[in-house]
Amino acid sequence: MTSAPPPAPDEPGISRALAALRSLLIPGEELLTHAVQRRLFALTHRRVIVGATSGRLILLERGLFGGYAPQDVRWQDLQDAQLRVGIFGATLSVSVFGSADLATAEGPHRMLRVEGLRKEQAQEVYRACQAQEQAWREKRRVRELEELRAKSGGINLSGGLGGGGAAAGDGAQALAGRLQRAKEMLQQGLLTDAEFEQVKARILSEL
């Protein structure tokens, strides 16, 4: 596992910011990489430092009169990360699921955005975000597929039997709703074509 790069020698305040960032880590959590906002983009506030750890993304801004204001994003809540590299710096934008636990595509979202990050550092943080986004997307896909198969009376991914099929009062409208949900999962990339056909066949068999 890579360690965070050392601060640049011309940035005496960064060492203190990194120390504050590391002070937020919980036991077993490791700071993998970080990115610092360039001074040019922090004319009205102290600069922001972004840290990617083994468990979350942390944004740390020092107040004008001292102290630090942290924001953190659990990797399982990360919906999407984007990086735009300009002439003077890079902009990292992160979209976050608003629901608790293992977040799904449903529920409100919020956006975090930091402009003017050092380019190479921002690319390292972005790569960490991309790796975590991909890993948690697959976990959500598996969970939603298991739930859908259970509702359809099929076999879940762990090999156990489902919930015994639809209830007696589950009419055509409920089946249509489940089929529509399966189509949405297909469009979102949560189901492959083969998995969709399998789930659809099980739903239609209940008609």
GROMACS elastic network, one bead per residue, 0.5 to 0.9 nm:
[ bonds ]
;  ai    aj funct       b0    kb
    1    32     6  0.74324   500
    2     5     6  0.88344   500
    2    31     6  0.89048   500
    2    32     6  0.58947   500
    2    33     6  0.76634   500
    3    30     6  0.82490   500
    3    31     6  0.68096   500
    3    32     6  0.50352   500
    3    33     6  0.63717   500
    4    31     6  0.62208   500
    4    32     6  0.50454   500
    4    34     6  0.62733   500
    4    51     6  0.87621   500
    4    52     6  0.89224   500
    5     8     6  0.89033   500
    5    32     6  0.86172   500
    5    33     6  0.65052   500
    5    34     6  0.74171   500
    5   121     6  0.85675   500
    6     9     6  0.87741   500
    6    15     6  0.84539   500
    7    10     6  0.83999   500
    7    11     6  0.68386   500
    7    12     6  0.82564   500
    7    14     6  0.62039   500
    7    15     6  0.63797   500
    7    18     6  0.82539   500
    8    11     6  0.55507   500
    8    12     6  0.80949   500
    8    14     6  0.79715   500
    8    15     6  0.89964   500
    9    12     6  0.68813   500
   11    14     6  0.55420   500
   11    15     6  0.77100   500
   12    15     6  0.62211   500
   12    16     6  0.78585   500
   13    16     6  0.55054   500
   13    17     6  0.65430   500
   13    18     6  0.88673   500
   14    18     6  0.60405   500
   14    19     6  0.84658   500
   14    36     6  0.79726   500
   14    49     6  0.84242   500
   15    18     6  0.51170   500
   15    19     6  0.61625   500
   15    20     6  0.86544   500
   16    19     6  0.50018   500
   16    20     6  0.62256   500
   16    21     6  0.85839   500
   17    20     6  0.50357   500
   17    21     6  0.61263   500
   17    22     6  0.86451   500
   17    48     6  0.88432   500
   17    49     6  0.72450   500
   17    60     6  0.79452   500
   17    61     6  0.85400   500
   17    62     6  0.78256   500
   17    68     6  0.86084   500
   18    22     6  0.61012   500
   18    23     6  0.84906   500
   18    34     6  0.86553   500
   18    49     6  0.79434   500
   18    51     6  0.87587   500
   19    22     6  0.51438   500
   19    23     6  0.61610   500
   19    24     6  0.89894   500
   20    23     6  0.50513   500
   20    24     6  0.68630   500
   20    60     6  0.84021   500
   20    68     6  0.78154   500
   21    24     6  0.55464   500
   21    25     6  0.73198   500
   21    31     6  0.86318   500
   21    49     6  0.82600   500
   21    50     6  0.87262   500
   21    51     6  0.73807   500
   21    58     6  0.79111   500
   21    59     6  0.86748   500
   21    60     6  0.69407   500
   21    70     6  0.85415   500
   22    25     6  0.54100   500
   22    26     6  0.89372   500
   22    30     6  0.84694   500
   22    31     6  0.71167   500
   23    26     6  0.82533   500
   24    58     6  0.89414   500
   24    70     6  0.88081   500
   25    28     6  0.81039   500
   25    29     6  0.57567   500
   25    30     6  0.71135   500
   25    31     6  0.77745   500
   25    53     6  0.82691   500
   26    29     6  0.54566   500
   26    30     6  0.84461   500
   27    30     6  0.85357   500
   28    54     6  0.86961   500
   29    53     6  0.66969   500
   29    54     6  0.57357   500
   29    55     6  0.64728   500
   29    56     6  0.89828   500
   30    52     6  0.87186   500
   30    53     6  0.53679   500
   30    54     6  0.53699   500
   30    55     6  0.78821   500
   31    34     6  0.77912   500
   31    51     6  0.68058   500
   31    52     6  0.61558   500
   31    54     6  0.65556   500
   31    55     6  0.89670   500
   32    51     6  0.75520   500
   32    52     6  0.56870   500
   32    53     6  0.50697   500
   32    54     6  0.66067   500
   32   125     6  0.85701   500
   32   128     6  0.83076   500
   33    50     6  0.85538   500
   33    51     6  0.59655   500
   33    52     6  0.54307   500
   33    53     6  0.70648   500
   33   121     6  0.76972   500
   33   124     6  0.67317   500
   33   125     6  0.62124   500
   33   128     6  0.81966   500
   34    49     6  0.69814   500
   34    50     6  0.54131   500
   34    52     6  0.59857   500
   34    53     6  0.86431   500
   34   121     6  0.63083   500
   34   122     6  0.75048   500
   34   124     6  0.75582   500
   34   125     6  0.61731   500
   35    48     6  0.85571   500
   35    49     6  0.57590   500
   35    50     6  0.51588   500
   35    51     6  0.65520   500
   35    52     6  0.87210   500
   35   117     6  0.62098   500
   35   118     6  0.63373   500
   35   119     6  0.83002   500
   35   120     6  0.82041   500
   35   122     6  0.52685   500
   35   123     6  0.85329   500
   35   124     6  0.79228   500
   35   125     6  0.67485   500
   36    47     6  0.73882   500
   36    48     6  0.62458   500
   36    50     6  0.64230   500
   36    51     6  0.88371   500
   36   116     6  0.83763   500
   36   117     6  0.54579   500
   36   118     6  0.59591   500
   36   121     6  0.72940   500
   36   122     6  0.79265   500
   37    40     6  0.83196   500
   37    41     6  0.68755   500
   37    42     6  0.74277   500
   37    47     6  0.55868   500
   37    48     6  0.53799   500
   37    49     6  0.61479   500
   37    50     6  0.82271   500
   37    89     6  0.82217   500
   37    90     6  0.88254   500
   37   114     6  0.78057   500
   37   115     6  0.71061   500
   37   116     6  0.53306   500
   37   118     6  0.61367   500
   38    41     6  0.57546   500
   38    42     6  0.70664   500
   38    47     6  0.71411   500
   38    48     6  0.85685   500
   38    88     6  0.85504   500
   38    89     6  0.73219   500
   38   115     6  0.87016   500
   38   116     6  0.55867   500
   38   117     6  0.57214   500
   38   118     6  0.62020   500
   39    42     6  0.52595   500
   39    43     6  0.71659   500
   39    46     6  0.83213   500
   39    47     6  0.65457   500
   39   116     6  0.83134   500
   40    43     6  0.64429   500
   40    88     6  0.85996   500
   40   116     6  0.76132   500
   41    44     6  0.84482   500
   41    45     6  0.88913   500
   41    47     6  0.77571   500
   41    89     6  0.87084   500
   41   115     6  0.69505   500
   41   116     6  0.55231   500
   41   117     6  0.84039   500
   42    45     6  0.52696   500
   42    46     6  0.58934   500
   42    47     6  0.53295   500
   42    48     6  0.79962   500
   42   116     6  0.84294   500
   43    46     6  0.76642   500
   43    47     6  0.85708   500
   44    64     6  0.85861   500
   45    48     6  0.86586   500
   45    61     6  0.82905   500
   45    62     6  0.78099   500
   45    63     6  0.68533   500
   45    64     6  0.60401   500
   46    61     6  0.64677   500
   46    62     6  0.53133   500
   46    63     6  0.60101   500
   46    64     6  0.60015   500
   47    60     6  0.85799   500
   47    61     6  0.60997   500
   47    62     6  0.66814   500
   47    63     6  0.88507   500
   48    59     6  0.67949   500
   48    60     6  0.55926   500
   48    62     6  0.70019   500
   48   114     6  0.77061   500
   48   117     6  0.84874   500
   49    58     6  0.82310   500
   49    59     6  0.59736   500
   49    60     6  0.52806   500
   49    61     6  0.65122   500
   49    62     6  0.88582   500
   49   117     6  0.83931   500
   50    57     6  0.72601   500
   50    58     6  0.56885   500
   50    60     6  0.62755   500
   50    61     6  0.87957   500
   50   114     6  0.85001   500
   50   117     6  0.87494   500
   50   122     6  0.85067   500
   50   125     6  0.78542   500
   51    56     6  0.83880   500
   51    57     6  0.58320   500
   51    58     6  0.50451   500
   51    59     6  0.64659   500
   51    60     6  0.80298   500
   51   125     6  0.72848   500
   52    55     6  0.80044   500
   52    56     6  0.62522   500
   52    58     6  0.64249   500
   52    59     6  0.89778   500
   52   124     6  0.89171   500
   52   125     6  0.60001   500
   52   126     6  0.88565   500
   52   128     6  0.67520   500
   52   129     6  0.76858   500
   53    56     6  0.53409   500
   53    57     6  0.61672   500
   53    58     6  0.77032   500
   53   128     6  0.86471   500
   54    57     6  0.86099   500
   54    75     6  0.87458   500
   55    73     6  0.88506   500
   55    74     6  0.63924   500
   55    75     6  0.62413   500
   55    76     6  0.88520   500
   56    72     6  0.66470   500
   56    73     6  0.54639   500
   56    75     6  0.50095   500
   56    76     6  0.83720   500
   57    71     6  0.83326   500
   57    72     6  0.55001   500
   57    73     6  0.50525   500
   57    74     6  0.64702   500
   57    75     6  0.69619   500
   57   125     6  0.88033   500
   57   129     6  0.80030   500
   58    70     6  0.68118   500
   58    71     6  0.57292   500
   58    73     6  0.64592   500
   58    74     6  0.87795   500
   59    69     6  0.82359   500
   59    70     6  0.55887   500
   59    71     6  0.50587   500
   59    72     6  0.61112   500
   59    73     6  0.85891   500
   59   114     6  0.87410   500
   60    68     6  0.64693   500
   60    69     6  0.57956   500
   60    71     6  0.64463   500
   60    72     6  0.85173   500
   61    67     6  0.85599   500
   61    68     6  0.55367   500
   61    69     6  0.52409   500
   61    70     6  0.63759   500
   61    71     6  0.86582   500
   62    65     6  0.82697   500
   62    66     6  0.63347   500
   62    67     6  0.57377   500
   62    69     6  0.61768   500
   62    70     6  0.85807   500
   63    66     6  0.50268   500
   63    67     6  0.56031   500
   63    68     6  0.58112   500
   63    69     6  0.69707   500
   64    67     6  0.82112   500
   73    76     6  0.82918   500
   73    77     6  0.65709   500
   73    78     6  0.69397   500
   73    96     6  0.74067   500
   74    77     6  0.53481   500
   74    78     6  0.68067   500
   74    96     6  0.89466   500
   75    78     6  0.52609   500
   75    79     6  0.87985   500
   75   129     6  0.78765   500
   75   132     6  0.61466   500
   75   133     6  0.71014   500
   75   136     6  0.74173   500
   76    79     6  0.82061   500
   76    97     6  0.86352   500
   76   101     6  0.81293   500
   76   102     6  0.61911   500
   76   103     6  0.65863   500
   76   132     6  0.78983   500
   76   133     6  0.77292   500
   76   135     6  0.88645   500
   76   136     6  0.57432   500
   76   137     6  0.84035   500
   76   140     6  0.89304   500
   77    95     6  0.87901   500
   77    96     6  0.56143   500
   77    97     6  0.51049   500
   77    98     6  0.74294   500
   77    99     6  0.78504   500
   77   100     6  0.79529   500
   77   101     6  0.82720   500
   77   102     6  0.72234   500
   77   103     6  0.56958   500
   77   104     6  0.85387   500
   77   133     6  0.88639   500
   77   136     6  0.84996   500
   78    81     6  0.76319   500
   78    94     6  0.73179   500
   78    95     6  0.63913   500
   78    97     6  0.62429   500
   78   103     6  0.84626   500
   78   129     6  0.80603   500
   78   132     6  0.80207   500
   78   133     6  0.62077   500
   78   136     6  0.81657   500
   79    94     6  0.75707   500
   79    95     6  0.53677   500
   79    96     6  0.51436   500
   79    97     6  0.58728   500
   79   103     6  0.86789   500
   79   104     6  0.89241   500
   79   105     6  0.82516   500
   79   109     6  0.84712   500
   79   133     6  0.67530   500
   79   136     6  0.89889   500
   79   137     6  0.82143   500
   80    93     6  0.82294   500
   80    94     6  0.58344   500
   80    95     6  0.50842   500
   80    96     6  0.70964   500
   80   129     6  0.82446   500
   80   130     6  0.80241   500
   80   133     6  0.67758   500
   81    92     6  0.72135   500
   81    93     6  0.57069   500
   81    95     6  0.63186   500
   81    96     6  0.88992   500
   81   126     6  0.70482   500
   81   129     6  0.64170   500
   81   130     6  0.68282   500
   81   133     6  0.79068   500
   82    91     6  0.81263   500
   82    92     6  0.59048   500
   82    93     6  0.51725   500
   82    94     6  0.64786   500
   82    95     6  0.86451   500
   82   126     6  0.73653   500
   82   129     6  0.89899   500
   82   130     6  0.88068   500
   83    90     6  0.67970   500
   83    91     6  0.56618   500
   83    93     6  0.64075   500
   83    94     6  0.88906   500
   83   122     6  0.78350   500
   83   123     6  0.75610   500
   83   126     6  0.66964   500
   84    89     6  0.86634   500
   84    90     6  0.55568   500
   84    91     6  0.51289   500
   84    92     6  0.66910   500
   84    93     6  0.83876   500
   85    88     6  0.82607   500
   85    89     6  0.61579   500
   85    91     6  0.63585   500
   85    92     6  0.87587   500
   85   116     6  0.88961   500
   85   119     6  0.67510   500
   85   122     6  0.88182   500
   85   123     6  0.88304   500
   86    89     6  0.53108   500
   86    90     6  0.56525   500
   86    91     6  0.78632   500
   86   116     6  0.84630   500
   86   119     6  0.84251   500
   87    90     6  0.81021   500
   88   116     6  0.68172   500
   88   117     6  0.86929   500
   88   118     6  0.83441   500
   88   119     6  0.84346   500
   89   115     6  0.72406   500
   89   117     6  0.52854   500
   89   118     6  0.55550   500
   89   119     6  0.56174   500
   89   122     6  0.88125   500
   90   114     6  0.84273   500
   90   115     6  0.62059   500
   90   116     6  0.51324   500
   90   118     6  0.63074   500
   90   119     6  0.52629   500
   90   120     6  0.87202   500
   90   122     6  0.64997   500
   90   123     6  0.83000   500
   91   113     6  0.71031   500
   91   114     6  0.56449   500
   91   116     6  0.58151   500
   91   117     6  0.62943   500
   91   119     6  0.86838   500
   91   122     6  0.78618   500
   92   112     6  0.81941   500
   92   113     6  0.57537   500
   92   114     6  0.53901   500
   92   115     6  0.65244   500
   92   116     6  0.86156   500
   92   117     6  0.77125   500
   92   122     6  0.71357   500
   92   123     6  0.89486   500
   92   125     6  0.87725   500
   92   126     6  0.73936   500
   93   111     6  0.70737   500
   93   112     6  0.57691   500
   93   114     6  0.65718   500
   93   115     6  0.84902   500
   94   110     6  0.84019   500
   94   111     6  0.56860   500
   94   112     6  0.50910   500
   94   113     6  0.62874   500
   94   114     6  0.88962   500
   94   129     6  0.87989   500
   95   109     6  0.67288   500
   95   110     6  0.58526   500
   95   112     6  0.64604   500
   95   113     6  0.87458   500
   96   108     6  0.87231   500
   96   109     6  0.54633   500
   96   110     6  0.52270   500
   96   111     6  0.61095   500
   96   112     6  0.78020   500
   97   100     6  0.81736   500
   97   103     6  0.61744   500
   97   104     6  0.73990   500
   97   105     6  0.75042   500
   97   106     6  0.81459   500
   97   107     6  0.70914   500
   97   108     6  0.65000   500
   97   110     6  0.67116   500
   98   103     6  0.75632   500
   98   106     6  0.86101   500
   98   107     6  0.60205   500
   98   110     6  0.66367   500
   99   102     6  0.79535   500
   99   103     6  0.54961   500
   99   104     6  0.73153   500
   99   105     6  0.89668   500
   99   106     6  0.76258   500
   99   107     6  0.57716   500
   99   108     6  0.69958   500
   99   109     6  0.81247   500
  100   103     6  0.59437   500
  100   104     6  0.89454   500
  101   104     6  0.89808   500
  102   136     6  0.87620   500
  102   139     6  0.87038   500
  102   140     6  0.72089   500
  103   106     6  0.79019   500
  103   107     6  0.85949   500
  103   140     6  0.75137   500
  104   107     6  0.76235   500
  104   140     6  0.66252   500
  104   141     6  0.89831   500
  104   144     6  0.83711   500
  105   140     6  0.89294   500
  106   109     6  0.88521   500
  114   117     6  0.71600   500
  116   119     6  0.82060   500
  117   120     6  0.86726   500
  117   121     6  0.73830   500
  117   122     6  0.59250   500
  118   121     6  0.55158   500
  118   122     6  0.59084   500
  118   123     6  0.86355   500
  119   122     6  0.51178   500
  119   123     6  0.62262   500
  119   124     6  0.88113   500
  120   123     6  0.51719   500
  120   124     6  0.65019   500
  120   125     6  0.89276   500
  121   124     6  0.51898   500
  121   125     6  0.64549   500
  121   126     6  0.86577   500
  122   125     6  0.51167   500
  122   126     6  0.60244   500
  122   127     6  0.85963   500
  123   127     6  0.61429   500
  123   128     6  0.86766   500
  124   127     6  0.52013   500
  124   128     6  0.64513   500
  124   129     6  0.87966   500
  125   128     6  0.51211   500
  125   129     6  0.63137   500
  125   130     6  0.87349   500
  126   130     6  0.61537   500
  126   131     6  0.86782   500
  127   130     6  0.50248   500
  127   131     6  0.62388   500
  127   132     6  0.86791   500
  128   131     6  0.52630   500
  128   132     6  0.63252   500
  128   133     6  0.85498   500
  129   132     6  0.52427   500
  129   133     6  0.59289   500
  129   134     6  0.85693   500
  130   133     6  0.50209   500
  130   134     6  0.61492   500
  130   135     6  0.86096   500
  131   134     6  0.53491   500
  131   135     6  0.63059   500
  131   136     6  0.87911   500
  132   135     6  0.50833   500
  132   136     6  0.61203   500
  132   137     6  0.83769   500
  133   136     6  0.53939   500
  133   137     6  0.59651   500
  133   138     6  0.86810   500
  134   137     6  0.51411   500
  134   138     6  0.64201   500
  134   139     6  0.88710   500
  135   138     6  0.54255   500
  135   139     6  0.65705   500
  135   140     6  0.89687   500
  136   140     6  0.61645   500
  136   141     6  0.84614   500
  137   140     6  0.51620   500
  137   141     6  0.61130   500
  137   142     6  0.87070   500
  137   190     6  0.81069   500
  138   142     6  0.62204   500
  138   143     6  0.86369   500
  138   190     6  0.77394   500
  139   142     6  0.52353   500
  139   143     6  0.62608   500
  139   144     6  0.86840   500
  140   143     6  0.51120   500
  140   144     6  0.60656   500
  140   145     6  0.83976   500
  140   190     6  0.79688   500
  141   144     6  0.53042   500
  141   145     6  0.60020   500
  141   146     6  0.85526   500
  141   185     6  0.83595   500
  141   189     6  0.82392   500
  141   191     6  0.71882   500
  142   145     6  0.51118   500
  142   146     6  0.61342   500
  142   147     6  0.86553   500
  142   157     6  0.74895   500
  142   190     6  0.78807   500
  142   191     6  0.88578   500
  143   146     6  0.51693   500
  143   147     6  0.62718   500
  143   148     6  0.86552   500
  143   157     6  0.88061   500
  144   147     6  0.50541   500
  144   148     6  0.60794   500
  144   149     6  0.85180   500
  144   185     6  0.84964   500
  144   190     6  0.79280   500
  145   148     6  0.50854   500
  145   149     6  0.60464   500
  145   150     6  0.84530   500
  145   156     6  0.77443   500
  145   157     6  0.79251   500
  145   182     6  0.87309   500
  145   185     6  0.85532   500
  145   190     6  0.76599   500
  145   191     6  0.73392   500
  145   195     6  0.87326   500
  145   199     6  0.89694   500
  146   149     6  0.51473   500
  146   150     6  0.60413   500
  146   151     6  0.86354   500
  146   154     6  0.89333   500
  146   155     6  0.80235   500
  146   157     6  0.60402   500
  146   158     6  0.82725   500
  146   162     6  0.87506   500
  147   150     6  0.50744   500
  147   151     6  0.62731   500
  147   152     6  0.86189   500
  147   156     6  0.77836   500
  147   162     6  0.89396   500
  148   151     6  0.51590   500
  148   152     6  0.61942   500
  148   153     6  0.87349   500
  148   154     6  0.85830   500
  148   156     6  0.86944   500
  148   178     6  0.76480   500
  148   181     6  0.84325   500
  148   182     6  0.76256   500
  148   199     6  0.78837   500
  149   153     6  0.61635   500
  149   155     6  0.63300   500
  149   156     6  0.59223   500
  149   157     6  0.86670   500
  149   162     6  0.69288   500
  149   163     6  0.89033   500
  149   199     6  0.66070   500
  149   202     6  0.84451   500
  150   153     6  0.51493   500
  150   154     6  0.56969   500
  150   155     6  0.68325   500
  150   156     6  0.63865   500
  150   161     6  0.78101   500
  150   163     6  0.54462   500
  150   164     6  0.80346   500
  150   165     6  0.77694   500
  151   154     6  0.75885   500
  151   162     6  0.72800   500
  151   163     6  0.66052   500
  151   164     6  0.84613   500
  151   165     6  0.67294   500
  151   166     6  0.66986   500
  151   178     6  0.82070   500
  151   203     6  0.89703   500
  152   155     6  0.88471   500
  152   162     6  0.77148   500
  152   163     6  0.80699   500
  152   164     6  0.84630   500
  152   165     6  0.58810   500
  152   166     6  0.66280   500
  152   175     6  0.86399   500
  152   178     6  0.80255   500
  152   199     6  0.72303   500
  152   200     6  0.88271   500
  152   202     6  0.62119   500
  152   203     6  0.56591   500
  152   206     6  0.84822   500
  153   161     6  0.78109   500
  153   163     6  0.56088   500
  153   164     6  0.51986   500
  153   166     6  0.66580   500
  153   202     6  0.74331   500
  153   203     6  0.82705   500
  154   161     6  0.67911   500
  154   162     6  0.52609   500
  154   163     6  0.79163   500
  154   164     6  0.80415   500
  154   165     6  0.75113   500
  154   199     6  0.78564   500
  154   202     6  0.68849   500
  155   158     6  0.81492   500
  155   159     6  0.62471   500
  155   160     6  0.60276   500
  155   162     6  0.53326   500
  156   159     6  0.55804   500
  156   160     6  0.58205   500
  156   161     6  0.65562   500
  156   162     6  0.63609   500
  157   160     6  0.75645   500
  161   164     6  0.76576   500
  162   165     6  0.72725   500
  163   166     6  0.79549   500
  164   167     6  0.83746   500
  165   206     6  0.81644   500
  166   169     6  0.79839   500
  166   170     6  0.59624   500
  166   171     6  0.88539   500
  166   175     6  0.86885   500
  166   206     6  0.77374   500
  167   170     6  0.52826   500
  167   171     6  0.87662   500
  168   171     6  0.78889   500
  170   173     6  0.78106   500
  170   174     6  0.58666   500
  170   175     6  0.72875   500
  171   174     6  0.55178   500
  171   175     6  0.65442   500
  171   176     6  0.87989   500
  171   207     6  0.83143   500
  172   175     6  0.50457   500
  172   176     6  0.60869   500
  172   177     6  0.86089   500
  172   206     6  0.89425   500
  172   207     6  0.69093   500
  173   176     6  0.50293   500
  173   177     6  0.62439   500
  173   178     6  0.87772   500
  174   177     6  0.50196   500
  174   178     6  0.63688   500
  174   179     6  0.86696   500
  175   178     6  0.51391   500
  175   179     6  0.61904   500
  175   180     6  0.86017   500
  175   203     6  0.64695   500
  175   204     6  0.77510   500
  175   206     6  0.80174   500
  175   207     6  0.79066   500
  176   179     6  0.50134   500
  176   180     6  0.61082   500
  176   181     6  0.86088   500
  176   203     6  0.85659   500
  177   180     6  0.50524   500
  177   181     6  0.62332   500
  177   182     6  0.86801   500
  178   181     6  0.50163   500
  178   182     6  0.62616   500
  178   183     6  0.87228   500
  178   200     6  0.88887   500
  178   203     6  0.76058   500
  179   182     6  0.50399   500
  179   183     6  0.63413   500
  179   184     6  0.87482   500
  179   199     6  0.82190   500
  179   200     6  0.64021   500
  179   203     6  0.69187   500
  179   204     6  0.84664   500
  180   183     6  0.50326   500
  180   184     6  0.62874   500
  180   185     6  0.86993   500
  181   184     6  0.50358   500
  181   185     6  0.62405   500
  181   186     6  0.86363   500
  182   185     6  0.50674   500
  182   186     6  0.62408   500
  182   187     6  0.87407   500
  182   191     6  0.77898   500
  182   196     6  0.65400   500
  182   199     6  0.74124   500
  182   200     6  0.74605   500
  183   186     6  0.50038   500
  183   187     6  0.62919   500
  183   188     6  0.86506   500
  183   191     6  0.86225   500
  183   196     6  0.73916   500
  183   200     6  0.89013   500
  184   187     6  0.50633   500
  184   188     6  0.61434   500
  184   189     6  0.86099   500
  184   190     6  0.85101   500
  184   191     6  0.89660   500
  185   188     6  0.50046   500
  185   189     6  0.61598   500
  185   191     6  0.56520   500
  185   192     6  0.88626   500
  185   196     6  0.83731   500
  186   189     6  0.51768   500
  186   190     6  0.57423   500
  186   192     6  0.63573   500
  186   193     6  0.70366   500
  186   195     6  0.86816   500
  186   196     6  0.65684   500
  187   190     6  0.75534   500
  187   191     6  0.79414   500
  188   191     6  0.77014   500
  189   192     6  0.67877   500
  191   194     6  0.79795   500
  191   195     6  0.57979   500
  191   196     6  0.59413   500
  192   195     6  0.51397   500
  192   196     6  0.61241   500
  192   197     6  0.86530   500
  193   196     6  0.51204   500
  193   197     6  0.62623   500
  193   198     6  0.86835   500
  194   197     6  0.52074   500
  194   198     6  0.62711   500
  194   199     6  0.87587   500
  195   198     6  0.50481   500
  195   199     6  0.61994   500
  195   200     6  0.84854   500
  196   199     6  0.51722   500
  196   200     6  0.59413   500
  196   201     6  0.84608   500
  197   200     6  0.50235   500
  197   201     6  0.60249   500
  197   202     6  0.86575   500
  198   201     6  0.52501   500
  198   202     6  0.64726   500
  198   203     6  0.88465   500
  199   202     6  0.52076   500
  199   203     6  0.62863   500
  199   204     6  0.86751   500
  200   203     6  0.51025   500
  200   204     6  0.60603   500
  200   205     6  0.84498   500
  201   204     6  0.51771   500
  201   205     6  0.60394   500
  201   206     6  0.89605   500
  202   205     6  0.51241   500
  202   206     6  0.69444   500
  203   206     6  0.56268   500
  203   207     6  0.75085   500
  204   207     6  0.54886   500
